Amino acid sequence: MTGRWHIVALAALGGLLAHTLHAAVLAALLTWLALLLLTKRIPFVLFIFSMLVCLLFFFISTLNQNSPPVLPLDEPLQLTSTISHLSETDDHLSFRVQTPTHSSFILVTYFKQDALDHLPGLAPGATCVLQGTLSEPEPATNPGEFDYKQYLQKKKIYYELEVKKVQDVSCKGTSFFTFPLKIRSAFLEKTDNILDGHTAAWVQAMIAGEDSNLDEQTVQLFNRWSLSHILAISGMHIALFSAILYFLLTKLQLLTREKTYAFLFGFLAIYPIFAGGEPSVWRSALMVMLIMLFKVLGIKLSIIDSISIVFLLLLIFDPNYLFHVGFQFSFLVSLALLLSARIYTGSFASALLETSLLSQLVILPLQVSQFFFLNPLSGLMNLFAIPFYTFLGIPLLLLISVLLFLFPAAANKLGYVFKLLNEAVIQLFHLVDDVAFFPWVTGKLPIGLSVLYFAALVLFCSAWETGKRKKAVHFGAVLTVIPLAAALWPYADNTGRVTMLDIGQGDAFVVELPYRRGVYLIDAAGSVGMDFQPTDKAFEQVIKPYLYQRGISKVDGIFASHADHDHIGSIGKLTEEFHVDWVRTSLYFDKQQAQQWNPDTKLISWKAGELLQLPGWEIQLLGPVTDKSEPNKNSLVMYTMLGGKSWLFMGDAGKEEEMEILKRYPSLRADILKIGHHGSNTSTDPAWLRQLNPREALISAGRKNKYGHPAPEVVEALDNKNIRIWRTDTDGAVVYSFSSKTGTFSPYLP
């Protein structure tokens, strides 16, 4: 088996993916194994073992897809269970408990009254009696939106329970895991008490895996430049910690080499728990432990074998690790660097450049699938960031962590040195970000292109390793063309789209013309927080991900129906980040609402009756004709043709405005009607429906909104006319895909 464990690991991977993706994956893998046997590349014993492993993991994957237990929702529930995965921040506690059938988990959350608030007896492994009401996690309701429900389901969590008060939880008992977590709590408290805020946040993140106190702007900056791996404990950190500890313990003759191995083995067994238990931490810790164990036993094992065995061990422990982004990034990068070790020749600087380039290339499909964009210059930023944090930043933080308990005053002073250096580096990153951040928005990368990309990457590395530079250049060109093809595909696509985004209680429509002749928004709602203050949540979680997922980095224009936050609240962020050419409003729009928008975006007033002719699209403004001194009544009423259908967008216009439009346009008809004012009973007069005679109606309204939208009488009036109703509160986002003069509606939610 020596030197062949990667075949077994690939067999396990194929078994898991076969059920998740398609049975063809299993057939292809078994065919590949058979070919290896027939060509005598592997012995018969390895063939049988790999087949059994493949089928075993296929069976495990099938078990993981079983339906969750059916539990009562929105009813009082009491259950007794052992808790796990305890996590605590300044404002809440969360942990998991098993369902009564022990087949899945419930995520339990308790929101603190203050930072010192706690649940008595709560500890990993404790048995707790809980009282509360179960709910199901909310799914994603828009294309491109992060699917929290799916994220939890991959961890076998199907229900949530919020603990309302301390008396609803009673815990007793403990487990082995309490010890490292108690040390973690003491460590975090020590950093807060001794170090300045900046250094404390970085020590907590880089040593203990607690990143909740990192500056949000810094986190976003590192994400934009593909530096997020630095902020999370990874293989680099574990290898560095192990090397430093080994060097200190042996060179200072504190322990013999054998006792140092034993100490490191114990340290690496506990540290992943202390650091939050992320798969990337376990991967690196297990790999170092495995190498040390075989070294002590005198067993020769290649690095590839080591990483393959660790891969198998982690998937046996929890097959859902496969769908963890950190797990994917960690193994892909490690495997690529190890397989291409012979590529690195020449100076340290050239090896660093090659390592950074290969790391960025191998994670590109994953990065695009997660964020829908890539930063072509991120490799250069990594060239500076990785050496700084590897050789200076992380060793400093590790030294500060040790000094916290031995010489607190020295730790404090060294912390200020780290703060000075780190803030200077971050400031440099911000300067580069201001002048050189040019994201390449590719949109979603189809799985077929991803497979083709990895095949080209393997051929590129092989050609480079064997000195075939011309072939390497050719395959490198293919690597460039693939994401470019994904980004350019919309310009060859004859399909257009009108998407009513599920923005909650607000409006946001995205119009994409065929062949990417133009991208326009009709309104872009903002959101409000718990304190009723405006937030960027709607933009960051719905609008921006949707545009990126569609490969859109430029918006040609926005129609702002009127100056209410639930229609224009995200326009400011759009003008900042998407190079919006213009925003078109009525003559009676409150211009003060546009003061925070990007001044480079033109603000154009639009007069009722005017026909706007755009490349590949015409749209006519029917109202407002006069100033009614009320935003809703001054809403833009727009008529257009898309996909061979006539559309009428009403903003928040009411019955009075509807009747005025009927008087001015007595022969007006509309196949598709965007219902005014979210379906309020102040709009959609029965006479209006009789005149327009629409076939489809669009209503954007929030789930369980306090206004009762859409009003029952409006829904009844639409039903009485046999008009098909599309609603964001029940359908999620609704997409009308069209080409030429035909089109179809499809809801995002089933």
C-alpha positions in Angstrom: 0.0 0.0 0.0 3.0 2.3 0.4 2.8 5.1 -2.1 -0.7 4.1 -3.1 -2.9 5.6 -0.4 -4.0 8.4 -2.7 -5.8 5.8 -4.9 -7.8 4.7 -1.8 -8.5 8.4 -0.9 -9.8 9.1 -4.5 -12.0 6.0 -4.2 -13.5 7.3 -1.0 -14.0 10.7 -2.6 -15.7 9.2 -5.7 -18.0 7.2 -3.5 -19.2 10.3 -1.6 -19.6 12.4 -4.7 -21.4 9.7 -6.7 -24.5 10.0 -4.5 -24.2 13.8 -4.2 -23.6 14.6 -7.9 -24.5 11.7 -10.2 -24.2 7.9 -10.4 -21.9 8.4 -13.4 -19.2 9.5 -11.0 -19.3 6.0 -9.4 -19.2 4.3 -12.9 -16.2 6.5 -14.0 -14.3 5.7 -10.8 -14.9 2.0 -11.0 -13.8 2.0 -14.7 -10.7 3.9 -13.7 -9.8 1.4 -11.1 -10.4 -1.5 -13.5 -8.1 0.1 -16.1 -5.4 0.5 -13.4 -5.7 -3.2 -12.6 -5.7 -4.3 -16.3 -2.6 -2.2 -17.1 -0.9 -3.6 -14.0 -0.6 -0.2 -12.4 -2.1 -1.5 -9.1 -2.2 -5.0 -7.6 -5.4 -7.0 -7.2 -5.5 -6.5 -3.4 -5.4 -2.7 -3.8 -8.1 -2.9 -6.5 -10.5 -4.9 -4.2 -9.7 -2.7 -1.2 -10.3 0.5 -3.2 -13.6 -0.9 -4.6 -14.8 -1.7 -1.1 -13.8 1.7 0.2 -15.6 3.4 -2.7 -18.8 1.4 -2.1 -18.5 1.9 1.7 -18.4 5.7 1.3 -21.2 5.6 -1.3 -23.3 3.8 1.3 -22.3 6.3 4.0 -23.3 9.2 1.7 -26.7 7.5 1.1 -27.2 7.3 4.8 -26.4 11.0 5.2 -29.1 11.8 2.7 -31.8 10.2 4.8 -34.8 12.5 5.7 -34.5 14.3 9.0 -36.8 13.3 11.9 -40.2 15.0 11.9 -40.5 17.1 15.0 -43.3 19.5 16.0 -42.7 23.2 15.1 -43.9 26.3 16.9 -45.0 24.2 19.9 -43.4 24.0 23.4 -40.9 21.2 23.5 -38.7 19.6 26.3 -35.8 17.4 25.5 -32.8 15.9 27.3 -29.5 15.5 25.4 -25.7 15.8 25.7 -24.4 19.0 24.2 -21.5 19.5 21.8 -19.8 22.2 19.7 -20.2 24.8 22.3 -19.4 28.3 21.0 -19.5 31.6 22.9 -19.3 35.3 21.8 -20.0 38.5 23.6 -23.6 38.5 22.7 -24.7 34.8 22.5 -24.0 31.2 23.3 -24.7 28.3 20.8 -24.3 24.6 21.0 -25.7 21.4 19.4 -27.9 18.7 20.9 -29.0 15.5 19.3 -32.6 14.9 18.2 -34.5 12.2 20.1 -33.7 9.7 17.3 -29.9 10.5 17.6 -29.8 10.7 13.8 -29.2 14.5 13.5 -28.8 17.7 15.6 -30.6 20.8 16.8 -28.8 24.1 16.9 -29.5 25.8 20.3 -28.9 29.6 20.7 -29.1 31.8 23.8 -28.8 35.5 23.4 -27.1 37.1 26.4 -28.5 40.0 28.4 -24.9 41.2 28.9 -21.3 40.1 28.3 -21.2 38.3 31.7 -24.5 36.4 31.3 -24.1 32.6 31.1 -26.0 29.4 31.5 -25.1 27.5 34.7 -23.5 24.1 34.2 -23.1 24.5 30.5 -20.0 22.6 29.3 -19.1 20.3 26.4 -20.4 16.8 27.2 -22.9 18.0 29.8 -26.3 16.5 29.8 -28.9 19.3 29.6 -32.7 19.5 29.9 -33.9 22.1 27.4 -37.3 23.9 27.0 -38.2 25.9 23.9 -39.8 26.1 20.6 -38.3 24.5 17.4 -38.1 26.2 14.1 -36.5 25.3 10.8 -33.6 27.4 9.5 -34.4 29.9 6.8 -33.3 28.8 3.3 -31.8 31.0 0.6 -34.6 32.6 -1.4 -32.5 34.3 -4.1 -29.9 33.0 -6.7 -26.4 33.7 -5.3 -27.6 34.1 -1.7 -25.8 32.2 1.0 -28.0 29.2 1.9 -27.9 29.0 5.7 -30.3 26.1 5.8 -28.2 24.1 3.4 -25.1 25.0 5.3 -26.6 23.6 8.5 -28.0 20.5 6.8 -24.5 19.6 5.7 -23.7 19.5 9.4 -26.8 17.3 10.0 -28.6 20.2 11.7 -32.3 20.4 10.7 -33.8 22.4 13.5 -33.1 25.5 15.6 -34.1 26.2 19.2 -33.7 29.6 20.8 -33.5 29.6 24.6 -35.4 32.6 25.9 -34.3 32.6 29.6 -31.7 30.9 31.8 -34.4 28.9 33.6 -35.1 27.0 30.3 -31.8 25.1 30.6 -30.6 22.8 33.3 -27.2 21.1 32.8 -25.0 18.7 34.7 -21.9 16.6 34.1 -18.9 17.2 31.8 -16.5 15.5 29.4 -12.9 15.3 28.4 -13.4 18.2 26.1 -14.1 20.6 29.0 -10.4 20.8 29.9 -9.0 22.3 26.7 -12.1 24.6 26.4 -11.6 25.9 29.9 -8.0 26.7 29.0 -9.3 28.5 25.9 -11.7 30.6 28.0 -8.9 31.5 30.4 -6.6 32.4 27.5 -9.2 34.6 25.8 -9.9 36.4 29.1 -6.1 36.9 29.6 -5.7 38.4 26.2 -8.5 40.9 26.9 -7.1 41.9 30.2 -3.4 42.3 29.3 -3.2 43.2 25.6 -4.4 46.2 23.6 -7.6 45.6 21.6 -5.9 45.2 18.2 -3.3 42.7 19.4 -5.8 40.8 21.6 -8.1 40.3 18.6 -5.3 39.0 16.4 -4.0 36.7 19.1 -7.5 35.3 19.7 -8.0 34.7 15.9 -4.5 33.3 15.0 -3.9 31.2 18.2 -7.3 30.3 19.5 -9.4 30.4 16.3 -11.8 33.1 17.8 -12.1 35.7 15.0 -15.3 37.5 16.1 -13.3 40.5 17.4 -11.3 41.1 14.3 -12.1 44.5 12.6 -14.8 43.9 10.0 -13.1 46.1 7.4 -9.9 44.2 7.8 -11.7 40.9 7.3 -13.4 42.2 4.1 -10.1 43.5 2.9 -8.4 40.1 3.3 -11.3 38.4 1.6 -11.1 40.7 -1.4 -7.4 39.9 -1.8 -7.7 36.1 -1.2 -5.8 36.5 2.1 -8.5 35.0 4.3 -6.4 31.9 4.8 -4.1 34.0 6.9 -6.9 35.0 9.3 -7.9 31.3 10.0 -5.8 28.7 11.7 -4.5 26.5 9.0 -1.8 24.0 8.1 0.7 26.9 7.9 0.0 27.8 11.5 0.2 24.2 12.8 3.4 23.5 11.0 5.0 26.7 12.3 3.8 26.1 15.9 5.2 22.5 15.7 8.5 23.6 14.3 9.0 26.4 16.8 8.1 24.1 19.8 10.3 21.3 18.5 13.3 23.7 18.0 12.9 25.3 21.4 12.4 22.0 23.4 15.3 20.2 21.7 17.8 23.0 21.2 17.4 24.4 24.7 17.7 20.8 25.9 14.4 21.0 27.9 13.4 17.6 26.6 14.9 14.7 24.7 13.9 14.2 21.1 11.7 11.2 22.1 10.0 13.2 24.9 9.6 16.2 22.5 7.7 13.9 20.1 5.5 12.7 22.9 4.8 16.3 24.1 4.0 17.4 20.5 1.7 14.4 20.0 -0.2 15.4 23.1 -0.2 19.1 22.2 -1.5 18.3 18.7 -4.2 16.0 20.0 -5.6 18.8 22.2 -4.8 22.0 20.2 -7.5 21.5 17.5 -10.2 21.4 20.2 -8.7 24.5 21.8 -8.6 26.3 18.4 -12.3 25.7 17.5 -12.1 22.3 15.8 -12.0 23.5 12.2 -11.3 20.7 9.6 -8.2 22.5 8.3 -6.7 22.4 11.8 -7.5 18.8 12.3 -6.0 18.0 8.9 -2.7 19.6 9.7 -2.5 18.3 13.3 -3.3 14.7 12.3 -0.8 14.8 9.4 2.0 16.0 11.7 1.0 13.4 14.3 1.0 10.7 11.7 4.4 11.6 10.4 5.9 11.7 14.0 4.3 8.4 14.8 5.7 6.6 11.8 9.1 8.2 12.3 9.2 6.9 15.9 8.1 3.4 14.7 10.6 3.5 11.9 8.0 3.3 9.2 8.7 5.2 6.0 5.7 7.0 4.7 5.5 9.5 1.9 3.9 12.9 2.4 1.3 12.0 -0.2 0.4 8.8 1.8 0.2 10.8 5.0 -2.2 13.4 3.6 -4.3 10.6 1.9 -4.6 8.7 5.2 -5.6 11.9 7.1 -8.1 12.6 4.4 -9.7 9.2 4.9 -9.7 9.5 8.7 -11.5 12.8 8.7 -14.1 11.6 6.2 -14.7 8.5 8.3 -15.1 10.7 11.4 -17.5 13.0 9.5 -18.3 12.7 5.8 -19.8 16.1 5.8 -16.3 17.6 6.1 -16.2 17.1 2.3 -18.6 20.0 1.9 -16.7 22.3 4.3 -15.0 25.1 2.3 -12.0 25.1 4.6 -11.6 21.4 4.2 -11.6 21.7 0.4 -9.2 24.6 0.3 -6.8 23.0 2.8 -6.5 19.6 1.0 -6.5 21.0 -2.5 -3.7 23.5 -1.8 -1.7 20.9 0.2 -2.0 18.2 -2.4 -1.1 20.6 -5.3 2.0 21.9 -3.6 3.2 18.4 -2.7 2.5 16.9 -6.1 4.3 19.8 -7.7 7.3 19.9 -5.4 9.8 19.3 -8.2 8.6 22.4 -10.0 10.2 24.7 -7.4 13.7 25.4 -8.5 16.0 28.3 -8.2 16.0 31.0 -5.5 13.7 31.3 -2.5 12.0 34.3 -4.1 11.2 32.3 -7.3 10.0 29.3 -5.2 7.7 31.7 -3.2 6.3 33.1 -6.4 5.7 29.7 -7.9 4.0 28.5 -4.6 1.8 31.5 -4.5 0.8 31.2 -8.1 0.0 27.5 -7.9 -2.0 28.0 -4.6 -4.1 30.7 -6.3 -4.6 28.5 -9.5 -5.7 25.4 -7.6 -8.4 27.2 -5.5 -9.7 29.4 -8.3 -12.8 27.2 -9.2 -13.7 27.0 -5.5 -13.2 30.7 -5.0 -15.4 31.5 -8.0 -18.1 29.0 -6.8 -18.2 30.8 -3.4 -17.7 34.4 -4.3 -18.4 34.6 -8.1 -15.3 36.7 -8.7 -11.5 36.5 -8.6 -8.8 39.1 -8.1 -6.0 38.7 -10.8 -3.5 40.6 -8.6 -4.2 38.6 -5.4 -1.1 36.4 -6.0 1.2 39.4 -5.8 -0.4 40.5 -2.6 0.2 37.0 -1.2 3.8 37.3 -2.1 4.2 40.0 0.5 1.6 38.9 3.0 2.6 35.2 3.4 6.3 35.9 4.3 5.4 38.7 6.7 2.9 36.6 8.7 4.9 33.4 8.4 8.3 34.7 9.5 7.3 37.6 11.7 3.6 38.0 12.4 2.6 34.5 13.6 5.9 33.9 15.6 5.3 37.2 17.3 1.8 36.3 18.2 2.9 32.8 19.5 5.6 34.4 21.6 3.1 36.9 23.0 0.8 34.0 23.9 3.5 32.3 25.9 4.5 35.4 27.7 0.9 36.1 28.7 1.3 33.6 31.5 5.0 34.0 32.3 5.7 37.7 31.9 2.5 39.6 31.3 4.2 43.0 31.2 6.6 41.8 28.5 3.6 40.4 26.5 1.9 43.7 26.7 4.9 45.6 25.4 5.6 43.1 22.6 1.9 43.4 21.8 2.4 47.1 21.0 5.3 46.2 18.7 3.0 43.8 16.8 0.3 46.4 16.7 2.6 48.9 15.2 3.9 46.5 12.5 0.5 45.0 11.7 -1.3 48.3 11.4 1.4 49.5 9.0 1.0 46.4 6.9 -2.8 46.6 6.9 -2.6 50.3 5.9 -0.4 49.3 3.0 -3.0 46.8 2.0 -5.7 49.5 2.1 -3.6 51.7 -0.1 -3.1 48.9 -2.7 -6.8 48.1 -2.5 -7.7 51.7 -3.3 -5.7 51.8 -6.5 -5.4 48.2 -7.7 -8.6 46.3 -6.8 -10.0 45.3 -10.1 -12.3 42.2 -9.4 -12.9 40.0 -12.3 -16.6 39.1 -11.9 -17.0 35.7 -13.6 -20.4 34.6 -12.4 -21.1 31.0 -11.6 -18.6 28.6 -13.1 -20.4 25.5 -14.6 -19.1 22.2 -13.2 -18.1 21.1 -16.7 -15.7 24.1 -17.0 -14.4 23.3 -13.5 -13.5 19.8 -14.5 -11.8 21.1 -17.7 -10.0 23.7 -15.7 -8.5 21.1 -13.3 -7.5 18.9 -16.2 -5.7 21.8 -17.8 -4.0 22.6 -14.5 -2.7 19.1 -14.2 -1.3 19.2 -17.7 0.2 22.7 -17.1 2.1 21.5 -14.0 3.2 18.3 -15.7 4.6 20.2 -18.7 6.3 22.7 -16.4 7.8 20.0 -14.2 9.3 18.2 -17.2 10.7 21.3 -18.7 8.3 21.5 -21.6 7.8 25.3 -21.4 6.0 25.8 -24.7 3.4 23.2 -23.8 3.1 24.7 -20.3 2.4 28.1 -21.9 -0.3 26.6 -24.0 -2.0 24.9 -21.1 -1.6 28.1 -19.1 -3.5 30.0 -21.8 -6.3 27.4 -21.5 -6.4 28.1 -17.7 -6.9 31.8 -18.5 -9.5 31.2 -21.2 -11.8 29.1 -19.1 -12.8 31.8 -16.5 -12.7 34.3 -19.3 -15.2 32.2 -21.3 -17.5 32.0 -18.2 -17.4 35.8 -17.9 -18.0 36.4 -21.6 -20.8 33.8 -22.0 -23.6 36.2 -21.2 -22.6 38.3 -24.3 -23.3 35.3 -26.5 -26.5 34.3 -24.7 -29.7 35.2 -26.4 -31.7 34.7 -23.2 -32.8 37.7 -21.2 -34.1 37.8 -17.7 -36.4 39.9 -15.4 -35.8 38.9 -11.8 -38.0 40.0 -8.9 -35.6 39.6 -6.0 -36.9 38.6 -2.6 -35.7 41.6 -0.7 -38.2 41.3 2.1 -40.6 44.2 2.5 -39.3 46.1 -0.5 -38.8 46.2 -4.3 -35.8 45.2 -6.4 -36.1 44.1 -10.0 -33.2 43.2 -12.2 -33.6 43.4 -16.0 -30.9 41.7 -18.1 -31.3 42.1 -21.8 -30.2 39.4 -24.2 -26.6 39.4 -25.3 -25.9 41.5 -22.2 -27.0 44.7 -24.2 -27.8 46.2 -20.8 -28.4 45.6 -17.1 -31.0 47.7 -15.4 -32.6 47.8 -11.9 -36.1 49.0 -11.2 -35.8 50.0 -7.5 -33.2 48.6 -5.0 -34.6 48.3 -1.5 -32.6 48.9 1.6 -33.0 47.2 4.9 -33.3 48.2 8.6 -31.8 46.7 11.7 -33.4 45.8 15.0 -33.0 49.4 16.1 -34.9 50.5 12.9 -31.7 52.1 11.5 -30.8 51.6 7.8 -28.4 48.8 7.1 -26.6 47.4 4.0 -28.0 43.8 4.7 -30.2 43.7 1.6 -27.4 44.9 -0.6 -24.7 42.7 0.8 -26.8 39.5 1.2 -29.2 39.7 -1.7 -28.5 42.3 -4.5 -24.7 42.1 -4.7 -24.5 38.3 -4.6 -27.2 38.0 -7.3 -25.4 40.4 -9.6 -22.1 38.7 -9.0 -23.6 35.3 -9.5 -24.9 36.5 -12.9 -21.4 37.8 -13.7 -22.5 41.5 -13.5 -20.0 44.1 -12.5 -21.6 47.1 -14.2 -25.2 48.4 -14.0 -26.2 50.6 -16.9 -29.0 52.3 -15.1 -31.5 52.3 -12.2 -35.1 53.4 -12.2 -35.9 54.8 -8.7 -39.7 54.7 -8.5 -39.9 57.0 -5.5 -37.9 58.1 -2.4 -38.9 55.5 0.1 -36.1 53.4 1.8 -37.9 50.1 0.8 -37.3 51.1 -2.9 -34.1 53.1 -3.0 -32.2 52.1 0.2 -29.5 50.1 -1.7 -28.9 52.5 -4.6 -26.1 54.3 -2.7 -24.1 51.1 -2.4 -24.9 50.1 -6.0 -23.5 53.4 -7.3 -20.3 52.9 -5.2 -19.6 49.3 -6.3 -21.2 48.7 -9.7 -20.3 51.7 -11.9 -23.9 52.8 -12.4 -24.2 55.2 -15.4 -27.4 56.9 -14.3 -30.4 56.9 -11.9 -33.6 58.0 -13.4 -36.4 59.5 -11.2 -39.6 61.4 -11.6 -39.6 65.2 -11.7 -40.9 65.2 -8.2 -38.3 63.0 -6.6 -36.8 64.3 -3.3 -33.2 65.0 -4.5 -32.0 65.1 -0.9 -32.3 61.3 -0.8 -29.6 61.1 -3.5 -26.9 63.2 -1.6 -25.1 60.1 -0.5 -25.0 58.5 -3.9 -21.8 58.4 -6.0 -21.5 61.8 -7.7 -20.2 60.1 -10.8 -23.6 58.6 -11.3 -25.9 60.9 -13.3 -29.3 61.8 -11.7 -31.8 62.2 -14.5 -35.4 63.5 -14.1 -37.9 61.8 -16.3 -41.1 63.4 -17.6 -44.4 61.6 -17.9 -45.2 60.6 -21.4 -41.6 60.3 -22.5 -40.4 57.2 -24.3 -36.9 56.2 -23.3 -35.0 54.4 -26.0 -32.2 52.2 -24.8 -30.0 49.8 -26.7 -32.3 46.8 -27.3 -35.1 48.1 -25.1 -37.8 50.8 -24.9 -39.7 51.9 -21.8 -42.4 54.6 -21.5 -43.2 56.6 -18.4 -47.0 56.9 -17.8 -46.9 58.8 -14.5 -46.7 60.8 -12.3 -48.1 63.8 -14.3 -48.4 66.2 -11.3 -46.7 66.6 -8.0 -48.9 65.0 -5.3 -46.5 65.8 -2.4 -46.4 62.2 -1.3 -43.7 59.7 -2.3 -46.0 56.8 -3.0 -48.4 58.8 -5.2 -45.4 60.2 -7.1 -44.2 56.7 -8.0 -42.9 56.0 -11.5 -45.4 54.1 -13.5 -43.5 52.4 -16.4 -44.8 50.5 -19.4 -42.6 48.3 -21.6 -42.3 45.1 -23.7 -40.0 42.2 -22.7 -40.1 38.7 -24.1 -43.1 39.5 -26.3 -45.2 40.5 -23.2 -46.3 43.9 -22.1 -45.3 44.9 -18.6 -46.5 47.6 -16.2 -44.5 48.5 -13.2 -46.5 50.5 -10.6 -44.0 51.2 -7.7 -46.2 52.2 -4.8 -48.9 54.0 -6.8 -52.4 53.6 -5.5 -56.0 53.4 -6.7 -56.2 57.1 -7.4 -53.2 57.0 -9.7 -54.6 53.9 -11.4 -57.8 55.7 -12.3 -55.9 58.7 -13.6 -53.8 56.4 -15.9 -56.9 54.7 -17.2 -58.3 58.1 -18.1 -55.2 59.1 -20.0 -54.7 55.7 -21.6 -58.2 54.1 -22.0 -56.9 51.3 -24.3 -54.0 50.3 -22.0 -53.4 46.6 -21.6 -50.7 44.7 -19.7 -49.8 41.0 -19.8 -47.7 41.2 -16.7 -48.6 43.6 -13.8 -46.3 44.5 -11.0 -48.9 45.1 -8.3 -48.7 48.5 -6.6 -47.6 49.0 -3.0 -46.7 45.4 -2.2 -50.4 44.3 -2.6 -51.8 46.8 -0.2 -55.5 47.4 -0.3 -54.7 51.0 -1.3 -53.9 49.7 -4.8 -55.3 47.3 -7.4 -58.8 48.5 -8.0 -61.1 45.9 -9.6 -61.8 48.3 -12.4 -58.0 48.6 -13.0 -57.7 44.8 -13.3 -60.7 44.6 -15.7 -59.2 47.2 -18.0 -55.6 45.8 -18.0 -56.7 42.2 -18.1 -53.2 40.8 -17.0 -52.3 37.2 -17.1 -49.6 37.3 -14.4 -49.2 39.5 -11.3 -46.0 40.2 -9.4 -46.1 41.0 -5.7 -43.0 41.8 -3.6 -43.7 41.5 0.1 -41.9 40.3 3.2 -42.7 37.1 5.1 -45.2 37.7 7.9 -44.8 41.4 7.4 -46.6 43.7 10.0 -48.6 45.4 7.2 -50.5 42.3 6.2 -49.3 42.6 2.6 -50.6 41.4 0.2 -54.1 42.3 1.4 -56.6 39.4 1.2 -59.0 41.4 -0.9 -56.3 42.1 -3.5 -55.4 38.4 -3.6 -59.1 37.5 -4.0 -59.6 40.1 -6.8 -56.6 38.6 -8.7 -57.9 35.0 -8.1 -61.3 36.0 -9.3 -59.8 37.1 -12.6 -57.7 33.8 -12.8 -54.5 35.9 -12.8 -51.4 33.8 -11.8 -49.8 35.4 -8.7 -46.1 35.4 -8.1 -45.1 36.4 -4.6 -41.7 36.8 -3.0 -43.0 35.9 0.4 -44.0 32.4 -0.8 -42.0 31.9 -4.1 -38.7 33.6 -3.2 -37.1 35.3 -6.1 -39.1 35.0 -9.3 -37.3 34.9 -12.7 -38.9 35.5 -16.1 -36.5 34.0 -18.7 -37.2 35.1 -22.3 -35.8 35.0 -25.8 -37.4 36.7 -28.8 -41.1 36.8 -28.1 -41.5 33.9 -25.6 -40.7 33.5 -22.0 -41.4 31.5 -18.8 -41.7 32.3 -15.1 -39.9 30.2 -12.5 -39.9 30.6 -8.7 -36.6 30.1 -6.7 -38.4 28.2 -4.0 -40.0 24.9 -4.9 
